[in-house]
Amino acid sequence: MFMKLPRYAKDLEFQALLGCYFNGSHKYTYLFIRELVSKNLNKKKNKAWNLYSLIASCSPENRQNRFCMRLMLKDKDHLDNLHFIFIC
């Protein structure tokens, strides 16, 4: 029902991301933010990358390195966004 209206779907996905983050569910938070970053790759939105780095630094999982490496191999234009993630 919400997927028919893109504005509501976008808001609902972001609310789900925030809900998972504040509940401490790192696994699902990472899944939501990875999808958000993947959707906004070509839009040059740094807000998604900033949120990704916040969640990746707080998450006890190490899956962000594989995601960033695959993204870097796929598209070299995102090196400036990926730089600060590997610093942490």
Residue frames as a rotation matrix with the C-alpha (Angstrom) as fourth column:
MET 1
0.563 0.826 0.000 0.00
0.826 -0.563 0.000 0.00
0.000 0.000 -1.000 0.00
PHE 2
0.629 -0.374 -0.682 2.74
0.055 -0.853 0.518 2.47
-0.775 -0.363 -0.516 0.93
MET 3
-0.375 -0.861 0.344 4.93
0.427 0.169 0.888 1.42
-0.823 0.480 0.305 -1.97
LYS 4
0.170 0.505 0.846 2.46
0.985 -0.115 -0.130 2.93
0.031 0.856 -0.517 -4.44
LEU 5
0.960 0.106 0.259 3.21
0.092 -0.994 0.064 6.38
0.264 -0.037 -0.964 -3.04
PRO 6
0.259 -0.959 -0.117 7.00
0.576 0.251 -0.778 6.96
0.776 0.135 0.617 -3.26
ARG 7
-0.159 -0.320 0.934 7.04
-0.454 -0.817 -0.357 9.82
0.877 -0.481 -0.015 -0.76
TYR 8
0.618 0.462 0.636 5.37
-0.775 0.224 0.590 7.70
0.130 -0.858 0.497 1.92
ALA 9
0.896 -0.333 -0.294 7.59
0.299 0.941 -0.156 4.73
0.329 0.052 0.943 1.14
LYS 10
-0.018 -0.953 0.302 10.71
0.243 -0.297 -0.923 6.85
0.970 0.057 0.237 1.56
ASP 11
-0.074 0.072 0.995 9.48
-0.810 -0.586 -0.018 8.23
0.582 -0.807 0.102 4.88
LEU 12
0.860 0.469 0.199 8.46
-0.501 0.704 0.504 4.79
0.096 -0.533 0.841 6.09
GLU 13
0.599 -0.726 -0.339 11.87
0.471 0.662 -0.583 3.32
0.648 0.189 0.738 5.25
PHE 14
-0.303 -0.739 0.602 13.59
-0.114 -0.599 -0.793 6.13
0.946 -0.309 0.097 7.14
GLN 15
0.240 0.471 0.849 11.31
-0.914 -0.186 0.361 5.69
0.328 -0.863 0.385 10.16
ALA 16
0.972 0.064 -0.224 12.07
-0.020 0.981 0.193 1.96
0.232 -0.184 0.955 10.14
LEU 17
0.146 -0.989 -0.012 15.78
0.393 0.069 -0.917 2.78
0.908 0.129 0.399 10.04
LEU 18
-0.321 -0.237 0.917 15.46
-0.597 -0.701 -0.390 5.09
0.735 -0.673 0.083 13.03
GLY 19
0.654 0.643 0.399 13.37
-0.726 0.386 0.569 2.54
0.212 -0.662 0.719 14.92
CYS 20
0.807 -0.419 -0.416 15.98
0.364 0.908 -0.209 -0.16
0.466 0.017 0.885 14.44
TYR 21
-0.141 -0.920 0.366 18.79
0.159 -0.386 -0.909 2.22
0.977 -0.070 0.201 15.40
PHE 22
-0.230 0.086 0.969 17.18
-0.803 -0.579 -0.139 3.35
0.549 -0.811 0.202 18.64
ASN 23
0.841 0.518 0.156 16.17
-0.523 0.705 0.479 -0.21
0.138 -0.485 0.864 19.58
GLY 24
0.082 -0.913 0.400 19.78
-0.805 0.176 0.567 -1.32
-0.588 -0.368 -0.720 19.26
SER 25
0.630 0.168 0.758 19.12
0.232 0.891 -0.391 -3.75
-0.741 0.422 0.523 16.43
HIS 26
-0.051 -0.793 -0.607 22.40
-0.475 -0.516 0.713 -3.24
-0.879 0.325 -0.350 14.60
LYS 27
-0.655 -0.199 0.729 21.85
0.405 0.723 0.560 -5.97
-0.638 0.662 -0.393 12.05
TYR 28
0.176 0.827 0.534 18.62
0.959 -0.023 -0.282 -4.50
-0.221 0.562 -0.797 10.67
THR 29
0.649 -0.031 -0.760 19.88
0.028 -0.998 0.065 -0.94
-0.760 -0.063 -0.647 10.96
TYR 30
-0.421 -0.889 -0.181 22.82
-0.250 -0.078 0.965 -1.82
-0.872 0.451 -0.189 8.76
LEU 31
-0.504 0.302 0.809 20.54
0.772 0.578 0.266 -3.49
-0.388 0.758 -0.524 6.21
PHE 32
0.599 0.800 -0.049 18.35
0.717 -0.562 -0.413 -0.39
-0.358 0.212 -0.909 5.98
ILE 33
0.503 -0.443 -0.742 21.23
-0.261 -0.896 0.358 2.08
-0.824 0.014 -0.566 5.68
ARG 34
-0.595 -0.721 0.354 23.01
0.104 0.367 0.924 -0.02
-0.797 0.587 -0.143 3.08
GLU 35
-0.129 0.655 0.745 19.87
0.970 0.239 -0.042 0.01
-0.206 0.717 -0.666 0.95
LEU 36
0.779 0.417 -0.469 19.49
0.381 -0.908 -0.174 3.76
-0.499 -0.043 -0.866 1.46
VAL 37
0.001 -0.868 -0.497 23.07
-0.333 -0.469 0.818 4.41
-0.943 0.164 -0.290 0.34
SER 38
-0.656 -0.242 0.715 22.65
0.478 0.599 0.642 2.11
-0.584 0.763 -0.278 -2.66
LYS 39
0.306 0.859 0.410 19.55
0.925 -0.165 -0.343 4.00
-0.227 0.484 -0.845 -3.76
ASN 40
0.934 0.083 -0.347 21.27
0.081 -0.997 -0.021 7.38
-0.348 -0.009 -0.938 -3.46
LEU 41
0.127 -0.964 0.234 24.57
0.707 0.253 0.660 6.56
-0.695 0.081 0.714 -5.18
ASN 42
-0.328 -0.275 0.904 24.05
0.925 -0.288 0.248 8.63
0.192 0.917 0.349 -8.28
LYS 43
0.650 0.685 0.329 22.42
0.584 -0.727 0.361 11.55
0.486 -0.042 -0.873 -6.50
LYS 44
-0.337 -0.902 0.270 25.63
0.389 -0.395 -0.832 12.67
0.857 -0.175 0.484 -4.74
LYS 45
0.615 0.594 0.519 23.86
-0.297 -0.435 0.850 12.92
0.731 -0.676 -0.091 -1.40
ASN 46
-0.479 -0.877 -0.049 26.30
-0.207 0.167 -0.964 13.07
0.853 -0.451 -0.262 1.46
LYS 47
-0.062 0.520 0.852 23.54
-0.988 -0.155 0.023 12.82
0.144 -0.840 0.523 4.08
ALA 48
0.887 0.388 -0.251 23.14
-0.377 0.922 0.093 9.12
0.267 0.012 0.964 3.35
TRP 49
0.231 -0.890 -0.392 26.91
0.231 0.442 -0.867 8.60
0.945 0.110 0.308 3.57
ASN 50
-0.485 -0.377 0.789 27.12
-0.604 -0.508 -0.614 10.51
0.632 -0.775 0.019 6.85
LEU 51
0.390 0.716 0.579 24.38
-0.920 0.323 0.220 8.37
-0.030 -0.619 0.785 8.32
TYR 52
0.815 -0.165 -0.556 26.11
-0.054 0.933 -0.356 5.26
0.577 0.320 0.751 6.97
SER 53
-0.210 -0.977 -0.025 29.38
-0.009 0.027 -1.000 6.18
0.978 -0.210 -0.014 8.66
LEU 54
-0.274 0.195 0.942 27.59
-0.922 -0.331 -0.200 6.84
0.273 -0.923 0.270 11.96
ILE 55
0.733 0.643 0.223 25.88
-0.677 0.720 0.152 3.46
-0.063 -0.263 0.963 11.88
ALA 56
0.641 -0.562 -0.523 28.98
0.070 0.721 -0.689 1.62
0.765 0.405 0.502 10.65
SER 57
-0.391 -0.839 0.378 31.08
-0.344 -0.248 -0.906 3.08
0.854 -0.484 -0.191 13.48
CYS 58
-0.206 0.390 0.897 28.52
-0.978 -0.048 -0.203 2.08
-0.037 -0.919 0.392 16.14
SER 59
0.743 0.578 -0.336 27.83
-0.619 0.786 -0.016 -1.37
0.254 0.220 0.942 14.74
PRO 60
0.243 -0.675 0.697 29.70
-0.606 0.455 0.653 -4.34
-0.758 -0.581 -0.298 16.20
GLU 61
0.682 0.065 0.728 29.57
0.410 0.791 -0.454 -6.09
-0.606 0.608 0.513 12.82
ASN 62
-0.242 -0.881 -0.406 32.33
-0.104 -0.392 0.914 -5.83
-0.965 0.263 0.004 10.24
ARG 63
0.119 0.361 0.925 30.25
0.822 0.487 -0.296 -6.23
-0.557 0.795 -0.239 7.10
GLN 64
0.820 0.252 -0.514 30.73
0.014 -0.906 -0.423 -2.59
-0.573 0.340 -0.746 6.11
ASN 65
-0.156 -0.954 -0.257 34.24
-0.454 -0.162 0.876 -3.29
-0.877 0.253 -0.408 4.82
ARG 66
-0.580 -0.009 0.814 32.98
0.554 0.729 0.403 -5.78
-0.597 0.685 -0.418 2.24
PHE 67
0.504 0.845 0.177 30.20
0.756 -0.333 -0.564 -3.45
-0.417 0.419 -0.807 1.12
CYS 68
0.656 -0.305 -0.690 32.60
-0.288 -0.947 0.145 -0.52
-0.698 0.103 -0.709 0.74
MET 69
-0.453 -0.881 0.140 35.19
-0.229 0.267 0.936 -2.59
-0.862 0.392 -0.323 -1.12
ARG 70
-0.304 0.426 0.852 32.60
0.833 0.553 0.021 -3.90
-0.462 0.717 -0.523 -3.59
LEU 71
0.763 0.620 -0.182 31.27
0.492 -0.740 -0.458 -0.41
-0.419 0.260 -0.870 -4.09
MET 72
0.305 -0.749 -0.588 34.77
-0.438 -0.659 0.611 0.95
-0.845 0.071 -0.529 -4.64
LEU 73
-0.649 -0.555 0.521 35.55
0.153 0.575 0.803 -1.73
-0.746 0.601 -0.289 -7.21
LYS 74
0.025 0.776 0.631 32.27
0.922 0.226 -0.314 -1.14
-0.386 0.590 -0.710 -9.00
ASP 75
0.687 0.288 0.667 32.44
0.541 -0.815 -0.205 2.66
0.485 0.502 -0.716 -9.19
LYS 76
-0.255 -0.927 -0.276 35.56
0.932 -0.160 -0.324 4.75
0.256 -0.339 0.905 -8.57
ASP 77
-0.215 0.220 0.952 33.57
0.131 -0.959 0.251 8.00
0.968 0.179 0.177 -8.25
HIS 78
0.772 0.622 0.134 32.68
-0.077 -0.117 0.990 7.26
0.631 -0.774 -0.043 -4.64
LEU 79
0.023 -0.854 -0.520 36.23
0.710 0.380 -0.593 7.18
0.704 -0.355 0.615 -3.30
ASP 80
-0.646 -0.261 0.717 35.81
-0.188 -0.856 -0.481 10.53
0.739 -0.446 0.504 -1.56
ASN 81
0.318 0.834 0.450 32.75
-0.777 -0.043 0.628 9.24
0.544 -0.550 0.634 0.30
LEU 82
0.808 -0.003 -0.590 34.42
0.169 0.959 0.227 5.95
0.565 -0.283 0.775 1.21
HIS 83
-0.128 -0.977 0.171 37.59
0.048 -0.178 -0.983 7.57
0.991 -0.117 0.070 2.55
PHE 84
-0.375 -0.052 0.926 36.27
-0.809 -0.469 -0.354 8.58
0.453 -0.882 0.134 5.96
ILE 85
0.757 0.652 0.050 34.64
-0.604 0.667 0.437 5.20
0.251 -0.361 0.898 6.55
PHE 86
0.614 -0.586 -0.528 37.96
0.381 0.806 -0.453 3.34
0.691 0.077 0.718 6.38
ILE 87
-0.257 -0.708 0.657 39.61
-0.335 -0.573 -0.748 5.82
0.907 -0.412 -0.090 8.73
CYS 88
0.266 0.446 0.854 37.44
-0.950 -0.031 0.312 4.71
0.166 -0.894 0.416 11.66
